[in-house]
């Protein structure tokens, strides 16, 4: 993960949470916390999905972290 991708995630979360002024539903909160406790990857998956759904209003602010796998590397080497 690049420094910019790290910053993008933190900026996105700050932006989303800054607007959260609804009263807390205690029962819903308990369900969500219990699910995240059982499934630690859920927070990552939901954050990435929310960033995608928010759309690329500003690509630098809402950029999706790049995958660093073998396929993109293979494609780059073919083009060269």
C-alpha positions as CSV (number, residue, x, y, z in Angstrom):
1,X,0.0,0.0,0.0
2,X,1.3,3.4,-0.9
3,X,1.4,6.4,1.4
4,X,-1.3,8.0,-0.9
5,X,-3.6,5.0,-0.6
6,X,-3.2,5.0,3.2
7,X,-4.1,8.7,3.1
8,X,-7.1,8.0,0.9
9,X,-8.6,5.5,3.3
10,X,-8.2,7.8,6.3
11,X,-9.6,10.8,4.4
12,X,-12.6,8.7,3.3
13,X,-13.3,7.4,6.8
14,X,-13.0,10.9,8.3
15,X,-15.4,12.3,5.7
16,X,-18.0,9.6,6.3
17,X,-17.8,9.7,10.0
18,X,-17.8,13.5,10.2
19,X,-21.4,13.4,8.8
20,X,-22.6,10.8,11.2
21,X,-24.9,12.7,13.6
22,X,-27.8,10.3,13.8
23,X,-28.7,8.9,17.2
24,X,-27.0,5.5,17.9
25,X,-29.3,2.5,17.6
26,X,-28.0,0.4,20.5
27,X,-29.4,-2.9,19.2
28,X,-28.0,-2.3,15.6
29,X,-24.7,-1.3,17.1
30,X,-24.5,-4.5,19.1
31,X,-25.2,-6.6,16.1
32,X,-22.6,-4.9,14.0
33,X,-19.9,-5.0,16.7
34,X,-20.6,-8.7,17.3
35,X,-20.3,-9.4,13.6
36,X,-17.1,-7.5,13.2
37,X,-15.7,-9.4,16.2
38,X,-16.5,-12.7,14.6
39,X,-15.3,-11.5,11.1
40,X,-12.4,-9.1,11.4
41,X,-12.1,-8.8,7.6
42,X,-15.6,-7.4,7.4
43,X,-14.4,-3.8,8.2
44,X,-12.0,-3.9,5.3
45,X,-14.6,-5.3,2.9
46,X,-17.2,-2.8,3.9
47,X,-14.8,0.1,3.7
48,X,-13.6,-0.8,0.2
49,X,-17.2,-1.3,-1.0
50,X,-18.3,2.0,0.5
51,X,-15.3,3.8,-1.2
52,X,-16.4,2.2,-4.6
53,X,-20.0,3.1,-4.1
54,X,-19.1,6.7,-3.2
55,X,-17.6,6.9,-6.6
56,X,-14.6,8.7,-7.9
57,X,-15.6,12.3,-7.2
58,X,-11.9,13.0,-6.8
59,X,-9.7,10.1,-7.8
60,X,-7.0,11.1,-5.3
61,X,-9.4,11.3,-2.4
62,X,-11.3,8.1,-3.2
63,X,-8.8,6.0,-5.0
64,X,-9.1,2.2,-4.5
65,X,-5.8,0.6,-3.4
66,X,-4.0,-1.1,-6.3
67,X,-3.6,-4.8,-6.3
68,X,0.0,-5.9,-6.7
69,X,-0.4,-9.4,-8.2
70,X,1.3,-11.4,-10.9
71,X,-1.2,-10.5,-13.7
72,X,-0.6,-6.7,-13.8
73,X,3.1,-7.4,-13.7
74,X,2.8,-9.9,-16.6
75,X,0.7,-7.4,-18.7
76,X,3.3,-4.7,-18.2
77,X,6.2,-7.0,-19.2
78,X,4.2,-8.0,-22.4
79,X,3.7,-4.4,-23.4
80,X,7.4,-3.5,-23.0
